[in-house]
Every structure is written in C-alpha cells, then in structure tokens.
Amino acid sequence: MLAPGSSPEQRGRLALQWRQVSWITCWVALYAVEALPTCPFSCKCDSRSLEVDCSGLGLTMVPPDVPAATRTLLLLNNKLSALPSWAFANLSSLQRLDLSNNFLDQLPHSIFGDLTNLTELQLRNNSIRTLDRDLLRHAPLLRHLDLSINGLAQLPPGLFDGLLALRSLSLRSNRLQNLDRLTFEPLANLQLLQVGDNPWECDCNLREFKHWMEWFSYRGGRLDQLACTLPKELRGKDMRMVPMEMFNYCSQLEDENSSAGLDIPGPPCTKASPEPAKPKSGAEPEPEPSTACPQKQRHRPASVRRAMGTVIIAGVVCGIVCIMMVVAAAYGCIYASLMAKYHRELKKRQPLMGDPEGEHEDQKQISSVA
C-alpha cells in the first residue's frame, strides 16, 4: 500500500512493478501446468512408479497423451488390431510395455524405434504371423520377450541380433516347425527358452538347432520340452532325446547334393530312350551317349522301432556270448581241478603198482613165514 503523502511518480513505479510480478507469476503457473504429467482419459496413473495402466478399456488405439516420462505402459486386454509406426514416439523412458491379449496381426518395423530403454516387451496372445528382422534393433537393453500364443510360422534371420541382454524368450504355442541355429547364436546371455506346443518337424532342417539346444543346456540354460510332431516314428518324443545317429542320412543327402552340383550338365534323361540307328555296312558304329536315367537311392529316415529292435537284438547276442564265455571259463576251471586231482592220486598209487623189487621181497617174506 502507498503512503498518504506519496507522489504520483511513486504510484506509477509501484503499479509498473506490480504488473511485472503478475506477468511473471502467470507465466510460472502456465509452465508448471504444462510440466505436470497428464493422465490419459480412463487410465490409471501412478506418479511414483511412473506407470500408466490402460488395460481392459476396450481401446482400439494407443492414447496419444501418454506422459513422456512414463516407464511402464500397460495396454493388455484391449481391442488393438493395428498400430501406427508413431504409436510410441517420444517415449524414450519407457522400460516395460505390455500389449498382451489384443488382436495385433502385424507390427511396423519402426514401431519400437524410440524405445531405447525398453527392458520388457509382452506380446502374448495376439495374432502376429510375421515379424520384421529390424523390429527389435533399437532395443538393445531388452531382457524379457514374450511372443507366445501367436501365429508365427518362422523367425526372420537377424531378428535377435544385438539383443545381448536378453534373458528369457517365450515362443510357445505358435506354428513353428523348425528354427535356424544362426538366429539364436547372438543370444549369449539367454537363460530361459520356451518353445513347447509347436508342430515341430524333427528332420534335417532341425538338426543344427538340436546342436544349439545341446550347447544351450550344457551351459546351464533352461529349456522346456520340444516334442516332435513329424515323422510318425518320433511323434511325442523330446527332440533332445533323439540320438544324433538318427540324422546320419542328412549328411549323406548333403554330400549327394554337393556332388550333384559339380556334375557336368548333359542331355536330359528320358525313361524310354530311342533305339539307336543301325550303322551302315562297312562302317564301324560310333558310341552314342547314354540317355538312360540313373536310379538314385532314396534315403529314408531311420525308424525308431528298427533302431530299438537292433539295439535289443545286439544286447541279447552280447548277453548270450558273455554267458557262453562264463560257462567255458567255469568248465575249464573244473576240468583243470579234476586233472590235478587225478594226477595226485596217480602219483600216490605209482609206488604200489610199478615196483617189482618190492613185490619180490614181499613174496620172500611170505614164503619164509610159511
């Protein structure tokens, strides 16, 4: 307040200062309101953990007003079917993203491009059929990835390149039939792999992945059951329990294919080769190249029943041979002991039967007594 005797100049200065303070206060208030994180409509926000929970709201699109400082975004149990490439733009602080139980069928290759701090990604129970190899390229800190219960039939090579921090990976309940070993080799720190409930074809295409699984189990990794669907002889059997001898024919096929690629191309073979023309009289017939089709042997996968039968028969034969050897050894010991006893008895009886002088002296004693 002004003093009663203040001059008009002082009043003007005070009014000017009051206006300046008022403007500064308004600007500070507006800035504070803009700086405060706004929670999307119908979602639940936790300012302490920086979590935004928009699950179970029937959303068909990602809320555009998600705070930039959000660390956990829950969008599970909604009706999301398609996401634009900018759905999670400017959410560089996001660490956990849950998109489970939606209707997603395809993901743009750059949808996670700004999520450089992402450590957990949940995509469980969607309709994803294909994945772009660059989908996870900008998430080097990812530790947990769940792709279970989708429609994945294959994984693109290079999908997991750069994910050195990945600890757990779930691929359960998809349509995977085989996997490439090179896709999983970059996962040096993987500890848990779930691949069950897939229609695995345990053929030559899965042989290299079987080698990787054995190495993964040897270094302490946890792996659920990989049950074979085809061939019929291996149906229901864990791939890790199938002996490597069952895949010997794969090497033979590879050798044949490699040797076939080095053959010099010739005329196409036909099943019914034409009859050679009769040579003219006085001229020697020239040898013609043969056009008969060579019969290649078809390599069939070894049957588990035949392999087990062979093992059983070999075991029985070895058992019989061992029994015969034991019997022969026992017979030899008994025969040797009997012969030794016979020779001892024979030595005892030899002085009585083979000494004629002793017999003559006995006769003389008998006659003298008589």
C-alpha positions as semicolon CSV with decimal commas, in nm:
position;residue;x (nm);y (nm);z (nm)
1;M;0,000;0,000;0,000
2;L;0,105;0,355;-0,069
3;A;0,162;0,621;0,197
4;P;-0,091;0,908;0,209
5;G;0,166;1,167;0,101
6;S;0,323;0,967;-0,185
7;S;0,381;1,137;-0,512
8;P;0,223;1,030;-0,844
9;E;0,565;0,913;-0,969
10;Q;0,598;0,662;-0,686
11;R;0,249;0,537;-0,752
12;G;0,333;0,481;-1,118
13;R;0,651;0,291;-1,034
14;L;0,471;0,062;-0,791
15;A;0,195;-0,008;-1,043
16;L;0,455;-0,099;-1,307
17;Q;0,634;-0,334;-1,070
18;W;0,304;-0,497;-0,974
19;R;0,225;-0,564;-1,339
20;Q;0,566;-0,721;-1,398
21;V;0,527;-0,951;-1,094
22;S;0,178;-1,052;-1,210
23;W;0,304;-1,144;-1,559
24;I;0,590;-1,347;-1,418
25;T;0,354;-1,533;-1,182
26;C;0,118;-1,618;-1,469
27;W;0,400;-1,750;-1,685
28;V;0,535;-1,965;-1,400
29;A;0,188;-2,109;-1,335
30;L;0,133;-2,192;-1,702
31;Y;0,474;-2,361;-1,726
32;A;0,406;-2,565;-1,414
33;V;0,073;-2,684;-1,552
34;E;0,236;-2,792;-1,880
35;A;0,521;-2,965;-1,698
36;L;0,290;-3,178;-1,484
37;P;0,223;-3,524;-1,644
38;T;-0,133;-3,560;-1,762
39;C;-0,301;-3,899;-1,731
40;P;-0,489;-4,029;-2,038
41;F;-0,865;-4,046;-2,010
42;S;-0,996;-4,354;-1,820
43;C;-0,641;-4,475;-1,749
44;K;-0,480;-4,511;-1,408
45;C;-0,152;-4,335;-1,345
46;D;0,097;-4,375;-1,064
47;S;0,322;-4,072;-1,026
48;R;0,570;-4,256;-0,803
49;S;0,641;-4,556;-1,026
50;L;0,557;-4,361;-1,345
51;E;0,316;-4,636;-1,450
52;V;0,021;-4,582;-1,684
53;D;-0,239;-4,860;-1,673
54;C;-0,482;-4,857;-1,966
55;S;-0,567;-5,228;-1,958
56;G;-0,917;-5,367;-2,007
57;L;-1,070;-5,050;-2,151
58;G;-1,160;-5,181;-2,495
59;L;-0,919;-4,941;-2,664
60;T;-0,876;-4,959;-3,041
61;M;-0,578;-4,721;-3,048
62;V;-0,298;-4,614;-2,818
63;P;-0,382;-4,297;-2,621
64;P;-0,190;-4,006;-2,776
65;D;-0,143;-3,819;-2,447
66;V;0,074;-4,070;-2,262
67;P;0,327;-3,875;-2,050
68;A;0,678;-3,872;-2,193
69;A;0,830;-3,977;-1,858
70;T;0,628;-4,300;-1,842
71;R;0,832;-4,608;-1,753
72;T;0,557;-4,873;-1,756
73;L;0,270;-4,877;-2,006
74;L;0,004;-5,148;-1,972
75;L;-0,225;-5,193;-2,274
76;L;-0,327;-5,555;-2,227
77;N;-0,685;-5,687;-2,267
78;N;-0,792;-5,429;-2,525
79;K;-0,901;-5,439;-2,890
80;L;-0,586;-5,314;-3,057
81;S;-0,560;-5,459;-3,407
82;A;-0,323;-5,223;-3,589
83;L;-0,065;-4,980;-3,459
84;P;0,094;-4,692;-3,650
85;S;0,470;-4,655;-3,657
86;W;0,449;-4,345;-3,434
87;A;0,231;-4,507;-3,164
88;F;0,513;-4,495;-2,904
89;A;0,707;-4,194;-3,033
90;N;0,880;-3,975;-2,773
91;L;0,850;-4,246;-2,503
92;S;1,224;-4,290;-2,472
93;S;1,198;-4,351;-2,094
94;L;0,966;-4,649;-2,136
95;Q;1,107;-4,968;-1,981
96;R;0,811;-5,205;-1,974
97;L;0,543;-5,240;-2,243
98;D;0,258;-5,493;-2,224
99;L;0,043;-5,547;-2,534
100;S;-0,088;-5,893;-2,441
101;N;-0,437;-6,021;-2,521
102;N;-0,511;-5,797;-2,818
103;F;-0,576;-5,854;-3,189
104;L;-0,244;-5,740;-3,333
105;D;-0,155;-5,918;-3,655
106;Q;0,137;-5,711;-3,782
107;L;0,383;-5,466;-3,633
108;P;0,560;-5,188;-3,828
109;H;0,935;-5,235;-3,838
110;S;1,000;-4,895;-3,671
111;I;0,727;-4,905;-3,405
112;F;0,981;-4,956;-3,124
113;G;1,240;-4,723;-3,274
114;D;1,226;-4,469;-2,988
115;L;1,215;-4,725;-2,706
116;T;1,589;-4,740;-2,647
117;N;1,547;-4,814;-2,273
118;L;1,293;-5,094;-2,314
119;T;1,371;-5,398;-2,095
120;E;1,046;-5,599;-2,111
121;L;0,809;-5,650;-2,404
122;Q;0,493;-5,859;-2,373
123;L;0,316;-5,958;-2,698
124;R;0,142;-6,269;-2,568
125;N;-0,188;-6,393;-2,715
126;N;-0,218;-6,188;-3,033
127;S;-0,247;-6,282;-3,400
128;I;0,104;-6,191;-3,512
129;R;0,209;-6,403;-3,812
130;T;0,526;-6,232;-3,931
131;L;0,798;-6,021;-3,773
132;D;1,034;-5,779;-3,941
133;R;1,402;-5,850;-3,881
134;D;1,459;-5,487;-3,774
135;L;1,171;-5,482;-3,526
136;L;1,394;-5,502;-3,214
137;R;1,708;-5,341;-3,349
138;H;1,667;-5,025;-3,136
139;A;1,604;-5,211;-2,807
140;P;1,950;-5,332;-2,701
141;L;1,855;-5,341;-2,331
142;L;1,566;-5,585;-2,378
143;R;1,576;-5,860;-2,114
144;H;1,237;-6,032;-2,140
145;L;1,045;-6,102;-2,460
146;D;0,716;-6,294;-2,477
147;L;0,587;-6,392;-2,823
148;S;0,378;-6,690;-2,712
149;I;0,029;-6,779;-2,841
150;N;0,058;-6,615;-3,182
151;G;0,063;-6,741;-3,539
152;L;0,436;-6,730;-3,607
153;A;0,545;-6,990;-3,861
154;Q;0,907;-6,876;-3,886
155;L;1,152;-6,626;-3,743
156;P;1,345;-6,399;-3,979
157;P;1,725;-6,431;-3,962
158;G;1,880;-6,145;-3,770
159;L;1,574;-6,081;-3,552
160;F;1,774;-6,119;-3,229
161;D;2,096;-5,956;-3,347
162;G;2,217;-5,709;-3,090
163;L;1,999;-5,842;-2,804
164;L;2,292;-5,934;-2,583
165;A;2,097;-5,856;-2,265
166;L;1,804;-6,090;-2,341
167;R;1,748;-6,333;-2,052
168;S;1,413;-6,501;-2,126
169;L;1,235;-6,573;-2,453
170;S;0,897;-6,742;-2,497
171;L;0,785;-6,884;-2,832
172;R;0,524;-7,126;-2,701
173;S;0,203;-7,210;-2,887
174;N;0,289;-7,084;-3,232
175;R;0,313;-7,260;-3,568
176;L;0,687;-7,308;-3,573
177;Q;0,809;-7,625;-3,747
178;N;1,184;-7,561;-3,747
179;L;1,429;-7,295;-3,636
180;D;1,761;-7,171;-3,764
181;R;2,059;-7,202;-3,535
182;L;2,208;-6,874;-3,660
183;T;1,903;-6,685;-3,536
184;F;1,976;-6,782;-3,174
185;E;2,355;-6,767;-3,166
186;P;2,365;-6,390;-3,081
187;L;2,173;-6,462;-2,756
188;A;2,485;-6,522;-2,547
189;N;2,315;-6,442;-2,213
190;L;1,987;-6,623;-2,267
191;Q;1,882;-6,826;-1,963
192;L;1,523;-6,938;-2,036
193;L;1,378;-7,051;-2,369
194;Q;1,019;-7,177;-2,406
195;V;0,939;-7,345;-2,738
196;G;0,673;-7,601;-2,642
197;D;0,336;-7,660;-2,809
198;N;0,462;-7,610;-3,164
199;P;0,424;-7,856;-3,457
200;W;0,793;-7,942;-3,475
201;E;0,919;-8,148;-3,769
202;C;1,221;-8,337;-3,641
203;D;1,401;-8,371;-3,974
204;C;1,726;-8,247;-4,125
205;N;1,611;-7,884;-4,105
206;L;1,607;-7,906;-3,725
207;R;1,939;-8,086;-3,685
208;E;2,154;-7,773;-3,642
209;F;1,908;-7,628;-3,390
210;K;1,936;-7,954;-3,195
211;H;2,313;-7,895;-3,172
212;W;2,246;-7,544;-3,041
213;M;1,994;-7,679;-2,783
214;E;2,252;-7,925;-2,652
215;W;2,506;-7,645;-2,619
216;F;2,244;-7,421;-2,452
217;S;2,157;-7,692;-2,198
218;Y;2,526;-7,766;-2,138
219;R;2,598;-7,405;-2,034
220;G;2,307;-7,407;-1,786
221;G;2,017;-7,274;-1,992
222;R;1,661;-7,384;-1,914
223;L;1,454;-7,525;-2,197
224;D;1,107;-7,677;-2,194
225;Q;1,006;-7,986;-2,392
226;L;1,035;-7,974;-2,769
227;A;0,803;-8,259;-2,869
228;C;0,824;-8,384;-3,227
229;T;0,509;-8,396;-3,441
230;L;0,665;-8,548;-3,754
231;P;0,779;-8,804;-3,855
232;K;0,537;-9,051;-3,704
233;E;0,818;-9,260;-3,555
234;L;0,924;-8,965;-3,339
235;R;0,582;-8,821;-3,256
236;G;0,564;-8,709;-2,894
237;K;0,936;-8,768;-2,835
238;D;1,152;-8,488;-2,699
239;M;1,393;-8,365;-2,965
240;R;1,677;-8,358;-2,717
241;M;1,635;-8,733;-2,650
242;V;1,659;-8,831;-3,018
243;P;2,010;-8,973;-3,078
244;M;2,225;-8,799;-3,336
245;E;2,263;-9,129;-3,522
246;M;1,908;-9,076;-3,645
247;F;2,035;-8,784;-3,854
248;N;2,322;-8,962;-4,027
249;Y;2,128;-8,975;-4,351
250;C;2,122;-8,593;-4,355
251;S;2,497;-8,585;-4,416
252;Q;2,458;-8,834;-4,697
253;L;2,194;-8,618;-4,860
254;E;2,415;-8,310;-4,828
255;D;2,707;-8,495;-4,986
256;E;2,489;-8,608;-5,274
257;N;2,353;-8,259;-5,329
258;S;2,701;-8,108;-5,327
259;S;2,835;-8,370;-5,566
260;A;2,532;-8,329;-5,791
261;G;2,608;-7,958;-5,822
262;L;2,956;-8,040;-5,962
263;D;2,830;-8,273;-6,234
264;I;2,870;-8,157;-6,594
265;P;2,528;-8,092;-6,741
266;G;2,437;-8,334;-7,017
267;P;2,135;-8,420;-7,226
268;P;1,815;-8,470;-7,031
269;C;1,748;-8,830;-6,944
270;T;1,430;-8,999;-7,057
271;K;1,269;-9,311;-6,928
272;A;1,219;-9,454;-7,276
273;S;1,536;-9,392;-7,476
274;P;1,502;-9,415;-7,855
275;E;1,652;-9,712;-8,034
276;P;1,995;-9,640;-8,185
277;A;2,008;-9,615;-8,563
278;K;2,160;-9,911;-8,746
279;P;2,509;-9,836;-8,879
280;K;2,582;-9,862;-9,247
281;S;2,764;-10,165;-9,380
282;G;3,139;-10,130;-9,376
283;A;3,137;-9,855;-9,117
284;E;3,211;-9,901;-8,752
285;P;2,933;-9,788;-8,519
286;E;3,015;-9,476;-8,321
287;P;2,944;-9,488;-7,947
288;E;2,646;-9,273;-7,854
289;P;2,597;-9,109;-7,518
290;S;2,363;-9,296;-7,292
291;T;2,040;-9,117;-7,209
292;A;1,917;-9,366;-6,951
293;C;1,813;-9,214;-6,620
294;P;2,038;-9,323;-6,331
295;Q;1,846;-9,470;-6,046
296;K;1,930;-9,281;-5,730
297;Q;1,882;-9,444;-5,398
298;R;1,626;-9,276;-5,178
299;H;1,743;-9,226;-4,824
300;R;1,469;-9,274;-4,578
301;P;1,484;-9,164;-4,217
302;A;1,576;-9,440;-3,978
303;S;1,287;-9,598;-3,794
304;V;1,289;-9,575;-3,417
305;R;1,136;-9,923;-3,388
306;R;1,402;-10,073;-3,610
307;A;1,674;-9,895;-3,419
308;M;1,535;-10,017;-3,087
309;G;1,499;-10,368;-3,227
310;T;1,859;-10,362;-3,344
311;V;1,975;-10,249;-3,002
312;I;1,772;-10,524;-2,830
313;I;1,899;-10,796;-3,063
314;A;2,258;-10,678;-3,020
315;G;2,211;-10,680;-2,643
316;V;2,070;-11,034;-2,646
317;V;2,355;-11,161;-2,866
318;C;2,614;-10,996;-2,643
319;G;2,447;-11,146;-2,336
320;I;2,450;-11,496;-2,487
321;V;2,817;-11,461;-2,582
322;C;2,903;-11,344;-2,230
323;I;2,715;-11,639;-2,076
324;M;2,896;-11,882;-2,306
325;M;3,230;-11,731;-2,212
326;V;3,147;-11,765;-1,840
327;V;3,039;-12,127;-1,889
328;A;3,355;-12,204;-2,085
329;A;3,571;-12,046;-1,816
330;A;3,393;-12,243;-1,541
331;Y;3,427;-12,566;-1,740
332;G;3,798;-12,501;-1,786
333;C;3,847;-12,441;-1,415
334;I;3,656;-12,757;-1,322
335;Y;3,846;-12,963;-1,578
336;A;4,180;-12,828;-1,456
337;S;4,096;-12,909;-1,091
338;L;3,986;-13,263;-1,182
339;M;4,302;-13,327;-1,382
340;A;4,518;-13,202;-1,094
341;K;4,337;-13,430;-0,851
342;Y;4,377;-13,723;-1,091
343;H;4,750;-13,667;-1,121
344;R;4,789;-13,651;-0,742
345;E;4,609;-13,981;-0,699
346;L;4,815;-14,131;-0,977
347;K;5,140;-14,033;-0,804
348;K;5,021;-14,191;-0,481
349;R;4,945;-14,523;-0,649
350;Q;5,260;-14,540;-0,863
351;P;5,497;-14,695;-0,594
352;L;5,249;-14,973;-0,527
353;M;5,184;-15,066;-0,889
354;G;5,518;-15,009;-1,062
355;D;5,789;-15,151;-0,807
356;P;5,873;-15,521;-0,891
357;E;6,159;-15,548;-0,633
358;G;5,919;-15,459;-0,359
359;E;5,684;-15,729;-0,473
360;H;5,969;-15,992;-0,481
361;E;6,071;-15,910;-0,122
362;D;5,712;-15,944;-0,009
363;Q;5,690;-16,284;-0,170
364;K;6,011;-16,396;0,008
365;Q;5,875;-16,289;0,344
366;I;5,553;-16,474;0,279
367;S;5,741;-16,797;0,184
368;S;5,969;-16,781;0,491
369;V;5,673;-16,744;0,717
370;A;5,509;-17,040;0,551
